């Protein structure tokens, strides 16, 4: 049950920040030349991706944002000279490969930390009005797609038309309007600004040249092409031909691709497989839920009878759709969650559990509807004959045998061979139960009032729950998937609680009793302020004392150092809390041990600073 209907496009998406340079909370001896961010996947840059604020909350004039070393998973900006000292705040905002904006903030200090009046922006900074309207437009787009594809499938695959044409128009106009709204709201949504920017020419131009904007324009082009299909469709034929099915199928596939190319499936792991899975998942959802809406609309119009065969055909299509949803849902659940723990530890997982519960209700309603469908599919052989010039319907006596009344209270024997074909399946008004387009209406011709009411209630319940599922789906596509959320949490934990490093340095000055080892602990072992503690062990493994111990650090690749840790003897151990390491990398730690006035030795070891 977990894997069914897990989302129109679940994935390991939403870029997670994996590193910053300078590091969050680091203290630098000299001002940096640039700020660089590293993410877990490719990201897009905005004109205002970086805001660097001084301790007095004044904005620093930076260069234009760019990708460091032409790597699409990085964002970098140059800083001017003469920044001064104190604590600086960096607020950033980028667009992840799945088209969702990601933002955050961190601080670094030059010289020494200071008080700052710059507020630390929220990681989810956005404009409520722009974000709210954008989400409403996304939900409307999903609904319009479901109505358009579902109603078209109900017409072409099940043989019923009439009132369903109105749903086709409703779906087309809803999808058109919501796509135009998404195109206008895309700029404010990405930047976290107000609705006033929706008509800004420069922002709209940036949107039209971005990947999400190009996808939305492609969707508009497909909707324009869809107008031509009904004009060419031979609506009165017995069955739709290639002139309708081929362009209709291509347009439905193209519309589904515009979602997959701009949502979670377009980023993360196994993108090609995820794109195919997302397209199939979306099409199956549209056929099922949109088809339910079309069936409900048809059942609410008694003047346009629904043939039992129409309901039976849709029941088969719905069964296939559920199978596709289950198969693609297995893959998308694994790709989006990453682990079972993410079900309860992430917002994506908890929202997915709510959706699973809603889908369970939907399947229960579908099972009840199938019971009504099975009743409709049961053959009811009957004939319509004149009985005293009054049409009546008399049940057949058995398979291959019909009986016909010649008058009140009178019966005829079996009809001559072949006569059954002229009567079986006809209704009281003499129709043969076929639909307007020639599809076989099935036994019984049409659905009677009682059957119609029971089936209508069942389908209405399905549609109601289906609307809830669509709403949760829209929320899921805007929520950071569990896999990416865990990556972000891991990166944050590593930055907040870096592991200290302990290095054992053996020494031997070449005199009797002049050997042992020094155990050096560097904490937290990252850029910025660090503490150093050292303990000396003698030849017997016990604690030992020496007249002098000196530890320095050198980053040879950057020609930095040596930096003296300036450790002092605290009576049994040596310590320092003033060591500042300005850059990450592999440092050379030199430990000098002096055992007498003339005997000393220096030993080198490599230590990693993150």
C-alpha positions as CSV (number, residue, x, y, z in Angstrom):
1,X,0.0,0.0,0.0
2,X,2.9,2.3,0.8
3,X,4.1,2.3,-2.8
4,X,0.8,3.1,-4.5
5,X,0.3,6.7,-5.7
6,X,3.4,7.9,-3.8
7,X,3.5,11.1,-5.8
8,X,3.4,12.4,-9.3
9,X,7.1,12.7,-9.1
10,X,9.0,11.7,-6.0
11,X,12.8,11.8,-6.1
12,X,16.0,12.5,-4.2
13,X,15.7,16.2,-5.1
14,X,16.0,19.6,-3.5
15,X,19.7,20.6,-3.4
16,X,21.2,20.1,0.0
17,X,24.0,22.4,1.2
18,X,27.1,20.3,1.8
19,X,29.8,22.9,2.5
20,X,30.6,26.5,2.7
21,X,33.9,28.4,2.3
22,X,34.5,30.2,4.7
23,X,32.8,27.7,7.0
24,X,29.9,28.6,9.1
25,X,31.2,30.2,12.4
26,X,34.8,30.2,11.3
27,X,37.3,32.9,12.3
28,X,39.7,34.1,9.7
29,X,42.9,36.0,10.2
30,X,42.5,37.8,6.8
31,X,39.5,38.7,4.7
32,X,38.4,36.1,2.1
33,X,38.4,36.9,-1.5
34,X,35.1,35.1,-2.3
35,X,32.3,33.0,-0.7
36,X,31.7,29.6,-2.2
37,X,28.8,27.2,-1.5
38,X,28.7,23.5,-2.4
39,X,25.5,21.5,-2.9
40,X,24.5,17.9,-3.3
41,X,23.3,18.5,-6.9
42,X,23.2,21.0,-9.7
43,X,21.7,24.4,-8.8
44,X,20.6,27.5,-10.7
45,X,21.7,31.0,-9.8
46,X,19.6,34.2,-9.4
47,X,20.8,37.8,-9.8
48,X,20.3,38.2,-6.0
49,X,21.6,34.8,-4.9
50,X,24.0,36.3,-2.3
51,X,23.6,39.0,0.3
52,X,26.6,39.7,2.4
53,X,26.0,41.9,5.5
54,X,28.5,43.7,7.7
55,X,28.3,43.6,11.5
56,X,26.4,46.9,11.2
57,X,23.8,45.3,8.9
58,X,25.1,47.1,5.8
59,X,25.1,45.2,2.5
60,X,28.5,44.5,1.0
61,X,28.8,45.2,-2.8
62,X,29.7,41.8,-4.2
63,X,30.4,40.6,-7.7
64,X,27.9,38.7,-9.8
65,X,27.1,35.1,-8.7
66,X,28.8,32.3,-10.7
67,X,29.6,28.7,-10.5
68,X,33.0,28.0,-9.0
69,X,35.4,26.2,-11.4
70,X,32.4,25.8,-13.8
71,X,30.9,23.2,-11.5
72,X,27.1,23.3,-11.6
73,X,26.8,22.1,-8.0
74,X,28.5,25.3,-6.6
75,X,27.6,28.9,-6.1
76,X,30.3,31.6,-5.7
77,X,30.6,35.3,-5.4
78,X,33.6,37.6,-5.1
79,X,34.1,40.0,-2.2
80,X,35.6,43.5,-2.3
81,X,38.7,44.5,-0.4
82,X,38.6,46.4,2.9
83,X,35.8,44.5,4.5
84,X,37.2,45.2,8.0
85,X,36.8,43.0,11.0
86,X,34.0,41.4,12.9
87,X,31.2,38.9,12.2
88,X,29.7,38.9,8.7
89,X,26.3,37.3,7.6
90,X,25.9,35.6,4.3
91,X,22.3,35.0,3.1
92,X,21.9,32.9,0.0
93,X,19.1,31.7,-2.3
94,X,19.4,29.3,-5.3
95,X,17.2,27.1,-7.4
96,X,17.7,23.4,-7.2
97,X,17.6,21.2,-10.3
98,X,14.0,20.1,-9.5
99,X,13.0,23.8,-9.9
100,X,12.4,24.5,-6.2
101,X,14.1,27.4,-4.5
102,X,16.5,26.7,-1.6
103,X,17.8,29.3,0.8
104,X,19.8,29.7,4.0
105,X,22.3,31.8,5.8
106,X,25.6,31.5,7.8
107,X,28.2,33.7,9.5
108,X,32.0,34.0,9.5
109,X,34.3,36.4,11.3
110,X,37.4,38.3,10.3
111,X,40.0,38.9,13.0
112,X,37.7,38.0,15.9
113,X,34.0,37.5,16.4
114,X,31.9,40.6,17.2
115,X,28.3,41.5,17.9
116,X,26.2,42.0,14.8
117,X,22.9,43.7,14.2
118,X,22.3,41.8,11.0
119,X,19.4,39.3,11.4
120,X,20.0,35.7,10.4
121,X,17.4,35.1,7.7
122,X,15.2,32.0,7.9
123,X,16.2,29.0,5.8
124,X,12.7,29.0,4.3
125,X,12.4,32.7,3.7
126,X,9.7,33.4,1.1
127,X,6.8,35.6,0.4
128,X,3.5,34.0,1.6
129,X,1.3,35.5,-1.1
130,X,3.6,34.5,-4.0
131,X,4.2,31.0,-2.6
132,X,0.6,30.5,-1.8
133,X,-0.7,31.5,-5.2
134,X,2.0,29.5,-6.9
135,X,1.0,26.4,-5.0
136,X,-2.7,27.0,-5.9
137,X,-1.8,27.3,-9.5
138,X,0.2,24.0,-9.3
139,X,-2.8,22.2,-7.8
140,X,-5.0,23.6,-10.6
141,X,-2.6,22.5,-13.2
142,X,-2.7,18.9,-11.9
143,X,-6.5,19.0,-11.8
144,X,-6.7,20.4,-15.3
145,X,-4.3,17.7,-16.7
146,X,-6.3,14.9,-15.0
147,X,-9.6,16.2,-16.4
148,X,-8.2,16.7,-19.9
149,X,-6.5,13.3,-20.2
150,X,-9.0,11.4,-18.2
151,X,-12.0,12.8,-20.1
152,X,-10.3,12.2,-23.4
153,X,-9.5,8.6,-22.5
154,X,-13.1,8.1,-21.3
155,X,-14.3,9.3,-24.7
156,X,-11.8,7.4,-26.9
157,X,-11.4,4.3,-24.8
158,X,-14.9,3.8,-23.4
159,X,-17.1,5.0,-26.2
160,X,-19.2,7.6,-24.3
161,X,-19.4,11.2,-25.3
162,X,-22.1,13.7,-24.7
163,X,-21.6,15.7,-21.5
164,X,-17.9,14.6,-21.2
165,X,-17.0,17.1,-23.9
166,X,-17.6,19.8,-21.3
167,X,-15.1,18.2,-19.0
168,X,-12.6,18.3,-21.9
169,X,-13.0,22.0,-22.3
170,X,-12.9,22.6,-18.5
171,X,-9.7,20.6,-18.2
172,X,-8.1,22.5,-21.2
173,X,-9.0,25.9,-19.9
174,X,-8.0,25.1,-16.3
175,X,-4.6,23.8,-17.5
176,X,-4.1,26.8,-19.8
177,X,-5.0,29.3,-17.1
178,X,-2.9,27.7,-14.4
179,X,0.1,27.4,-16.7
180,X,0.0,31.1,-17.5
181,X,-0.3,31.8,-13.8
182,X,2.7,29.6,-13.1
183,X,4.7,31.4,-15.8
184,X,4.0,34.8,-14.2
185,X,4.5,33.7,-10.6
186,X,7.7,31.8,-11.3
187,X,9.9,34.8,-10.8
188,X,8.5,36.0,-7.4
189,X,8.4,32.3,-6.2
190,X,12.1,31.7,-7.0
191,X,13.2,35.0,-5.5
192,X,10.9,35.0,-2.5
193,X,9.5,38.4,-3.4
194,X,6.0,39.9,-3.7
195,X,3.4,39.8,-6.4
196,X,4.5,43.1,-7.8
197,X,7.5,41.3,-9.5
198,X,5.2,39.1,-11.5
199,X,5.0,41.6,-14.3
200,X,8.5,42.9,-14.1
201,X,9.9,42.6,-17.6
202,X,13.4,41.7,-16.5
203,X,12.2,39.0,-14.1
204,X,9.8,37.6,-16.7
205,X,12.6,37.5,-19.3
206,X,14.8,35.5,-16.9
207,X,11.9,33.1,-16.3
208,X,11.4,32.5,-20.0
209,X,15.0,31.6,-20.5
210,X,15.2,29.3,-17.4
211,X,14.5,25.6,-17.6
212,X,11.1,25.8,-15.7
213,X,10.1,28.7,-17.9
214,X,11.0,26.8,-21.1
215,X,9.0,23.8,-19.9
216,X,5.9,25.9,-19.2
217,X,6.1,27.5,-22.6
218,X,6.3,24.0,-24.1
219,X,3.2,23.1,-22.2
220,X,1.4,26.1,-23.7
221,X,2.4,25.1,-27.2
222,X,1.1,21.5,-26.6
223,X,-2.2,22.9,-25.3
224,X,-2.5,25.0,-28.5
225,X,-1.9,22.0,-30.6
226,X,-4.5,20.0,-28.7
227,X,-7.2,22.4,-30.0
228,X,-6.7,20.9,-33.5
229,X,-7.3,17.3,-32.4
230,X,-11.1,17.5,-31.8
231,X,-11.6,19.3,-35.1
232,X,-10.1,16.3,-36.9
233,X,-11.7,13.6,-34.8
234,X,-14.3,11.4,-36.5
235,X,-16.6,11.6,-33.5
236,X,-19.4,9.5,-35.1
237,X,-17.2,6.5,-36.2
238,X,-17.6,3.2,-34.5
239,X,-14.1,3.5,-33.0
240,X,-11.5,6.2,-33.0
241,X,-8.9,5.8,-35.7
242,X,-5.2,6.7,-35.9
243,X,-6.0,10.2,-36.9
244,X,-7.3,10.8,-33.3
245,X,-5.3,8.2,-31.2
246,X,-1.8,9.1,-32.5
247,X,-1.9,12.8,-32.0
248,X,-3.9,12.5,-28.8
249,X,-1.4,10.0,-27.3
250,X,1.6,12.2,-28.4
251,X,0.0,15.3,-26.8
252,X,-0.8,13.4,-23.5
253,X,2.7,12.1,-23.4
254,X,4.2,15.5,-24.1
255,X,2.1,17.2,-21.4
256,X,3.2,14.6,-18.8
257,X,6.9,15.2,-19.8
258,X,6.6,18.9,-19.0
259,X,6.0,17.9,-15.4
260,X,8.7,15.3,-15.2
261,X,11.3,17.7,-16.7
262,X,10.6,20.4,-14.1
263,X,10.0,18.4,-10.9
264,X,11.8,16.0,-8.6
265,X,12.4,13.3,-11.3
266,X,14.7,15.7,-13.2
267,X,17.3,15.7,-10.4
268,X,19.0,13.3,-8.1
269,X,19.9,9.7,-8.8
270,X,18.9,7.6,-11.9
271,X,17.3,10.6,-13.7
272,X,16.4,8.7,-17.0
273,X,14.6,5.9,-15.1
274,X,12.9,8.4,-12.8
275,X,11.7,10.5,-15.8
276,X,10.0,7.5,-17.4
277,X,8.5,6.4,-14.0
278,X,7.2,9.9,-13.4
279,X,5.6,10.2,-16.8
280,X,3.8,6.8,-16.5
281,X,2.8,7.6,-12.9
282,X,1.3,10.9,-14.0
283,X,-0.6,9.5,-17.0
284,X,-2.0,6.6,-14.9
285,X,-3.2,9.1,-12.3
286,X,-4.9,11.3,-15.0
287,X,-6.6,8.3,-16.6
288,X,-7.9,7.0,-13.3
289,X,-9.0,10.3,-11.5
290,X,-9.9,12.2,-14.6
291,X,-11.9,9.2,-15.9
292,X,-13.7,9.0,-12.6
293,X,-14.8,12.6,-13.0
294,X,-16.0,11.9,-16.5
295,X,-18.0,8.9,-15.4
296,X,-19.5,10.9,-12.6
297,X,-20.5,13.6,-15.0
298,X,-22.1,11.1,-17.3
299,X,-24.0,9.4,-14.5
300,X,-25.5,12.8,-13.4
301,X,-27.2,13.3,-16.7
302,X,-30.2,10.9,-17.0
303,X,-31.1,12.3,-20.4
304,X,-27.9,10.8,-21.8
305,X,-28.0,7.1,-20.9
306,X,-24.7,5.4,-20.0
307,X,-24.3,1.9,-21.4
308,X,-23.1,-0.8,-19.1
309,X,-20.3,-1.6,-21.5
310,X,-18.9,1.9,-21.1
311,X,-18.7,1.4,-17.3
312,X,-17.1,-2.0,-17.8
313,X,-14.4,-0.6,-20.2
314,X,-13.6,2.1,-17.8
315,X,-13.3,-0.4,-14.9
316,X,-10.7,-2.2,-16.9
317,X,-8.8,1.0,-17.7
318,X,-8.9,1.9,-14.0
319,X,-7.5,-1.5,-13.0
320,X,-4.6,-1.1,-15.5
321,X,-4.0,2.4,-14.1
322,X,-3.8,1.1,-10.5
323,X,-1.3,-1.5,-11.6
324,X,0.9,1.2,-13.3
325,X,0.6,3.4,-10.2
326,X,1.7,0.5,-8.0
327,X,4.7,-0.4,-10.1
328,X,6.0,3.2,-10.5
329,X,5.2,3.9,-6.9
330,X,7.6,1.2,-5.7
331,X,10.4,2.8,-7.5
332,X,9.5,6.4,-6.5
333,X,9.1,5.5,-2.8
334,X,12.6,4.1,-2.7
335,X,14.0,7.0,-4.6
336,X,12.3,9.7,-2.6
337,X,12.6,8.2,0.9
338,X,16.1,6.6,0.9
339,X,15.4,4.8,4.2
340,X,12.5,3.5,6.3
341,X,13.5,6.0,9.1
342,X,12.7,8.9,6.7
343,X,9.0,7.9,6.9
344,X,8.7,9.3,10.4
345,X,11.8,11.6,10.6
346,X,11.1,13.8,7.6
347,X,8.2,16.0,6.5
348,X,8.2,14.2,3.2
349,X,7.8,10.8,4.8
350,X,5.0,11.9,7.2
351,X,3.1,13.5,4.3
352,X,3.6,10.3,2.3
353,X,2.0,8.3,5.1
354,X,-1.1,10.7,5.0
355,X,-1.3,10.1,1.3
356,X,-1.1,6.3,1.7
357,X,-4.1,6.5,4.1
358,X,-6.0,8.6,1.5
359,X,-5.2,6.2,-1.3
360,X,-6.4,3.3,0.9
361,X,-9.8,5.0,1.1
362,X,-9.7,5.6,-2.6
363,X,-9.1,1.9,-3.3
364,X,-11.9,0.9,-1.0
365,X,-14.2,3.1,-3.0
366,X,-12.9,1.6,-6.2
367,X,-13.5,-1.9,-5.0
368,X,-17.1,-1.0,-4.1
369,X,-17.6,0.5,-7.6
370,X,-16.3,-2.6,-9.2
371,X,-19.0,-4.6,-7.4
372,X,-21.6,-2.4,-9.2
373,X,-19.7,-2.8,-12.5
374,X,-19.8,-6.6,-12.0
375,X,-23.6,-6.4,-11.6
376,X,-23.9,-4.4,-14.8
377,X,-21.8,-6.8,-16.7
378,X,-24.1,-9.7,-16.0
379,X,-26.0,-10.6,-19.2
380,X,-29.7,-10.2,-19.2
381,X,-31.1,-11.7,-22.4
382,X,-34.5,-10.2,-23.3
383,X,-36.7,-9.6,-26.3
384,X,-39.1,-6.9,-27.1
385,X,-42.2,-8.1,-28.9
386,X,-45.7,-6.7,-29.7
387,X,-48.3,-8.2,-27.4
388,X,-51.6,-6.8,-28.4
389,X,-49.7,-3.9,-30.0
390,X,-48.2,-3.1,-26.5
391,X,-44.4,-3.5,-26.3
392,X,-43.4,-5.7,-23.4
393,X,-40.1,-7.4,-22.5
394,X,-40.2,-11.1,-21.6
395,X,-37.1,-12.9,-20.2
396,X,-35.7,-15.6,-22.3
397,X,-36.2,-19.2,-21.3
398,X,-32.5,-20.0,-21.3
399,X,-29.4,-19.8,-23.4
400,X,-30.2,-19.7,-27.1
401,X,-34.0,-19.7,-26.5
402,X,-36.4,-16.7,-26.6
403,X,-40.0,-16.6,-25.9
404,X,-42.4,-14.1,-27.3
405,X,-45.9,-13.2,-26.1
406,X,-48.6,-13.0,-28.7
407,X,-51.1,-11.4,-26.5
408,X,-52.2,-11.1,-22.8
409,X,-51.5,-14.4,-21.1
410,X,-50.3,-16.1,-24.2
411,X,-46.9,-17.5,-25.0
412,X,-45.2,-18.7,-28.2
413,X,-42.8,-21.5,-28.5
414,X,-39.2,-21.2,-29.4
415,X,-38.5,-18.8,-32.3
416,X,-37.1,-20.0,-35.6
417,X,-33.3,-20.3,-35.7
418,X,-31.6,-16.9,-36.1
419,X,-34.6,-14.9,-34.9
420,X,-32.9,-14.2,-31.6
421,X,-30.3,-11.9,-33.2
422,X,-33.0,-9.5,-34.2
423,X,-34.3,-9.1,-30.7
424,X,-31.7,-9.9,-28.1
425,X,-30.4,-6.8,-26.3
426,X,-33.1,-4.4,-27.5
427,X,-34.7,-2.1,-25.0
428,X,-38.3,-1.2,-24.6
429,X,-38.1,1.7,-27.1
430,X,-36.6,-0.7,-29.7
431,X,-33.0,0.5,-29.5
432,X,-30.2,-2.1,-29.6
433,X,-28.1,-0.8,-26.7
434,X,-25.3,0.5,-28.9
435,X,-23.8,3.9,-28.1
436,X,-24.0,6.8,-30.5
437,X,-20.6,6.0,-31.9
438,X,-21.3,2.3,-32.6
439,X,-19.7,0.8,-29.4
440,X,-21.6,-2.2,-28.1
441,X,-23.6,-1.0,-25.1
442,X,-23.6,-4.5,-23.5
443,X,-26.5,-6.5,-22.2
444,X,-29.4,-4.6,-21.0
445,X,-28.7,-1.6,-23.2
446,X,-28.6,1.1,-20.5
447,X,-28.3,1.4,-16.7
448,X,-31.6,1.6,-14.9
449,X,-32.3,4.3,-12.3
450,X,-31.4,2.2,-9.3
451,X,-28.1,1.0,-10.7
452,X,-27.3,4.6,-11.8
453,X,-27.9,6.0,-8.3
454,X,-25.8,3.3,-6.6
455,X,-22.9,3.6,-9.0
456,X,-23.1,7.4,-8.9
457,X,-22.7,7.5,-5.1
458,X,-19.8,5.1,-5.3
459,X,-18.0,7.1,-8.0
460,X,-18.7,10.4,-6.1
461,X,-17.0,9.0,-3.1
462,X,-14.0,8.1,-5.2
463,X,-13.8,11.5,-6.8
464,X,-14.0,13.2,-3.4
465,X,-11.1,11.2,-2.0
466,X,-9.2,11.6,-5.3
467,X,-9.3,15.4,-4.9
468,X,-7.7,15.0,-1.5
469,X,-5.0,12.7,-3.0
470,X,-4.3,15.4,-5.7
471,X,-3.9,18.0,-3.0
472,X,-1.5,15.9,-1.0
473,X,0.4,15.1,-4.3
474,X,0.9,18.8,-4.9
475,X,2.2,19.3,-1.4
476,X,4.6,16.3,-1.9
477,X,6.1,17.7,-5.1
478,X,6.9,20.9,-3.2
479,X,8.4,19.1,-0.1
480,X,12.1,18.1,0.2
481,X,12.2,14.3,-0.3
482,X,13.4,12.2,2.6
483,X,16.7,11.2,1.0
484,X,17.7,14.9,0.4
485,X,16.4,15.9,3.9
486,X,18.7,13.3,5.5
487,X,21.6,14.5,3.4
488,X,21.0,18.0,4.6
489,X,20.7,16.9,8.2
490,X,23.9,15.0,7.9
491,X,25.8,17.9,6.4
492,X,24.4,20.2,9.1
493,X,25.3,17.8,11.9
494,X,28.8,17.5,10.5
495,X,29.2,21.3,10.5
496,X,27.7,21.8,14.0
497,X,29.4,18.9,15.6
498,X,32.7,18.1,13.8
499,X,34.7,15.3,15.2
500,X,38.0,16.0,16.9
501,X,41.1,14.3,15.8
502,X,43.6,12.5,18.0
503,X,47.2,11.8,16.8
504,X,49.8,9.7,18.5
505,X,53.4,11.0,17.9
506,X,56.2,8.6,19.0
507,X,59.6,10.3,19.8
508,X,63.1,9.2,20.6
509,X,65.9,11.7,21.4
510,X,68.5,8.9,21.4
511,X,69.4,8.9,25.1
512,X,68.6,6.3,27.8
513,X,64.9,6.8,28.8
514,X,64.6,9.5,26.1
515,X,61.8,7.9,24.2
516,X,58.0,7.8,24.5
517,X,55.0,9.2,22.7
518,X,52.9,12.4,22.7
519,X,49.1,12.1,22.3
520,X,47.7,15.2,20.6
521,X,44.0,16.0,20.4
522,X,42.9,18.8,18.0
523,X,39.3,19.9,18.5
524,X,37.0,20.5,16.6
525,X,39.5,20.0,13.8
526,X,38.0,22.5,11.4
527,X,38.6,26.0,10.0
528,X,38.6,28.7,12.7
529,X,39.4,28.5,16.4
530,X,40.6,25.1,17.7
531,X,41.9,23.8,21.0
532,X,44.9,21.6,21.4
533,X,45.6,19.2,24.3
534,X,48.7,17.0,24.6
535,X,49.7,14.3,27.0
536,X,53.2,12.8,27.2
537,X,53.8,9.1,28.0
538,X,57.2,7.8,29.0
539,X,59.0,4.5,28.2
540,X,56.9,2.6,30.8
541,X,53.6,3.9,29.4
542,X,53.0,6.2,32.3
543,X,52.6,9.9,32.3
544,X,55.8,11.8,31.9
545,X,57.0,15.4,32.1
546,X,59.4,17.3,29.9
547,X,60.9,20.8,30.1
548,X,59.4,21.9,26.8
549,X,56.8,20.9,24.2
550,X,56.1,22.8,21.1
551,X,53.5,22.1,18.4
552,X,53.2,24.0,15.0
553,X,50.9,23.6,12.0
554,X,51.8,24.3,8.4
555,X,49.6,24.1,5.2
556,X,52.3,23.6,2.6
557,X,50.0,23.6,-0.4
558,X,48.9,27.2,0.4
559,X,52.2,28.3,2.0
560,X,50.6,29.0,5.3
561,X,52.5,28.7,8.5
562,X,54.1,27.5,10.6
563,X,51.4,28.6,13.1
564,X,52.5,28.0,16.7
565,X,49.8,26.4,18.9
566,X,51.4,28.1,21.9
567,X,50.6,25.3,24.3
568,X,51.4,25.7,28.0
569,X,52.1,23.2,30.7
570,X,49.1,22.8,33.0
571,X,50.7,20.2,35.3
572,X,50.5,16.8,33.7
573,X,49.2,17.9,30.3
574,X,49.7,20.7,27.8
575,X,46.9,22.8,26.3
576,X,46.0,25.8,24.2
577,X,42.7,27.4,23.3
578,X,44.0,30.1,21.0
579,X,44.9,28.1,17.8
580,X,43.3,29.5,14.7
581,X,43.5,27.5,11.4
582,X,42.4,29.7,8.5
583,X,42.0,27.2,5.7
584,X,40.8,23.6,5.2
585,X,43.2,20.9,4.0
586,X,45.9,18.5,5.1
587,X,48.2,20.3,7.5
588,X,51.6,19.2,8.7
589,X,51.8,19.1,12.5
590,X,55.3,19.3,13.9
591,X,55.8,18.2,17.5
592,X,59.0,19.2,19.2
593,X,59.9,17.4,22.4
594,X,62.8,18.6,24.6
595,X,63.8,16.1,27.4
596,X,67.0,17.9,28.6
597,X,68.7,21.2,28.1
598,X,70.4,19.8,24.9
599,X,68.3,16.8,23.9
600,X,65.3,17.3,21.7
601,X,63.6,15.9,18.6
602,X,60.9,17.1,16.1
603,X,58.4,14.6,14.6
604,X,56.0,15.4,11.7
605,X,52.4,14.1,11.3
606,X,49.6,14.9,8.9
607,X,46.3,16.1,10.2
608,X,43.1,16.9,8.3
609,X,41.3,20.2,8.9
610,X,37.7,20.4,7.4
